[in-house]
Amino acid sequence: MTKSTNIVWHDSKVSKENRQDLNKHKSAVLWFTGLSGSGKSTVSVELEKELHTMGIHTYRLDGDNVRHGLNNNLGFSPEDRTENIRRIGEVSKLMVDAGLFTLTAFISPYRADRDKVRAILDEGEFIEVYVKASVATCESRDPKGLYKKARAGEIKGFTGIDAPYEEPSEAEVVVDTDKLSLEESVQAIVTYLKEKGYLEK
């Protein structure tokens, strides 16, 4: 709920379209969602590197990184998770307006929260990338040792163990990291962006 009063939107003389024209490509949010350990951060890091090589202007927002600053006052309750995603959605919208490809890597377990971010962006600016992997696979990787702690009862409300993860029903891109290599996952996303005309203006 908005608490600010007596505020008026102040338009700029430089539009999103102007910035896209300068960059010579469109701007959008690539929203990576999936279980902890599915490969969201790993794939997004490599994709950003690939896009940068191609001359695409990008910025990457990672779940843990953002919680060091902007969202360091939020925990992992359902309410805090929702607020975490709301804030990231608003930051992502600003970056799209700046003409950037914004790559966000967040578990974002609730479908409704992801849909709210999609709703605040213009048509075609929210590209949901479901980084799919089974709980067994993610648990076997356990890069941060979180599944082990969750199984031991040291972490409560851990997504995939004792908290839900709602899979995307209509993701624009699905990369199954149980089956695809890192390179194959990145190329699948690049192919989508090329086919849909995002990488040129």
WOLINUR-V214405 format. One record per residue. N is the residue number from 0. RES is the residue in one letter. BURIAL is 1 if it has 16 or more other ideal C-beta (glycine too) atoms within 10 Angstrom, else 0. Layout:
# WOLINUR-V214405
((N & RES & BURIAL) (N & RES & BURIAL))
This chain:
# WOLINUR-V214405
((0 & M & 0) (1 & T & 0) (2 & K & 0) (3 & S & 0) (4 & T & 0) (5 & N & 0) (6 & I & 0) (7 & V & 0) (8 & W & 0) (9 & H & 0) (10 & D & 0) (11 & S & 0) (12 & K & 0) (13 & V & 0) (14 & S & 0) (15 & K & 1) (16 & E & 0) (17 & N & 0) (18 & R & 1) (19 & Q & 1) (20 & D & 0) (21 & L & 0) (22 & N & 1) (23 & K & 0) (24 & H & 1) (25 & K & 1) (26 & S & 1) (27 & A & 1) (28 & V & 1) (29 & L & 1) (30 & W & 1) (31 & F & 1) (32 & T & 1) (33 & G & 1) (34 & L & 1) (35 & S & 1) (36 & G & 1) (37 & S & 1) (38 & G & 1) (39 & K & 1) (40 & S & 1) (41 & T & 1) (42 & V & 1) (43 & S & 1) (44 & V & 1) (45 & E & 1) (46 & L & 1) (47 & E & 1) (48 & K & 0) (49 & E & 1) (50 & L & 1) (51 & H & 0) (52 & T & 0) (53 & M & 0) (54 & G & 0) (55 & I & 1) (56 & H & 1) (57 & T & 1) (58 & Y & 0) (59 & R & 1) (60 & L & 1) (61 & D & 1) (62 & G & 1) (63 & D & 0) (64 & N & 0) (65 & V & 1) (66 & R & 1) (67 & H & 0) (68 & G & 0) (69 & L & 0) (70 & N & 1) (71 & N & 0) (72 & N & 0) (73 & L & 1) (74 & G & 0) (75 & F & 1) (76 & S & 0) (77 & P & 0) (78 & E & 0) (79 & D & 0) (80 & R & 1) (81 & T & 1) (82 & E & 1) (83 & N & 1) (84 & I & 1) (85 & R & 0) (86 & R & 0) (87 & I & 1) (88 & G & 1) (89 & E & 0) (90 & V & 1) (91 & S & 1) (92 & K & 1) (93 & L & 0) (94 & M & 1) (95 & V & 1) (96 & D & 1) (97 & A & 1) (98 & G & 1) (99 & L & 1) (100 & F & 1) (101 & T & 1) (102 & L & 1) (103 & T & 1) (104 & A & 1) (105 & F & 1) (106 & I & 1) (107 & S & 1) (108 & P & 1) (109 & Y & 1) (110 & R & 1) (111 & A & 0) (112 & D & 1) (113 & R & 1) (114 & D & 0) (115 & K & 0) (116 & V & 1) (117 & R & 0) (118 & A & 0) (119 & I & 0) (120 & L & 1) (121 & D & 0) (122 & E & 0) (123 & G & 0) (124 & E & 1) (125 & F & 1) (126 & I & 1) (127 & E & 1) (128 & V & 1) (129 & Y & 1) (130 & V & 1) (131 & K & 1) (132 & A & 1) (133 & S & 0) (134 & V & 1) (135 & A & 0) (136 & T & 1) (137 & C & 1) (138 & E & 1) (139 & S & 0) (140 & R & 1) (141 & D & 0) (142 & P & 0) (143 & K & 0) (144 & G & 0) (145 & L & 1) (146 & Y & 1) (147 & K & 0) (148 & K & 0) (149 & A & 1) (150 & R & 0) (151 & A & 0) (152 & G & 0) (153 & E & 0) (154 & I & 1) (155 & K & 0) (156 & G & 0) (157 & F & 1) (158 & T & 1) (159 & G & 1) (160 & I & 1) (161 & D & 0) (162 & A & 1) (163 & P & 0) (164 & Y & 1) (165 & E & 0) (166 & E & 0) (167 & P & 1) (168 & S & 0) (169 & E & 0) (170 & A & 1) (171 & E & 1) (172 & V & 1) (173 & V & 0) (174 & V & 1) (175 & D & 1) (176 & T & 1) (177 & D & 0) (178 & K & 0) (179 & L & 1) (180 & S & 0) (181 & L & 0) (182 & E & 0) (183 & E & 0) (184 & S & 1) (185 & V & 1) (186 & Q & 0) (187 & A & 1) (188 & I & 1) (189 & V & 1) (190 & T & 0) (191 & Y & 1) (192 & L & 1) (193 & K & 0) (194 & E & 0) (195 & K & 0) (196 & G & 0) (197 & Y & 1) (198 & L & 1) (199 & E & 0) (200 & K & 0))
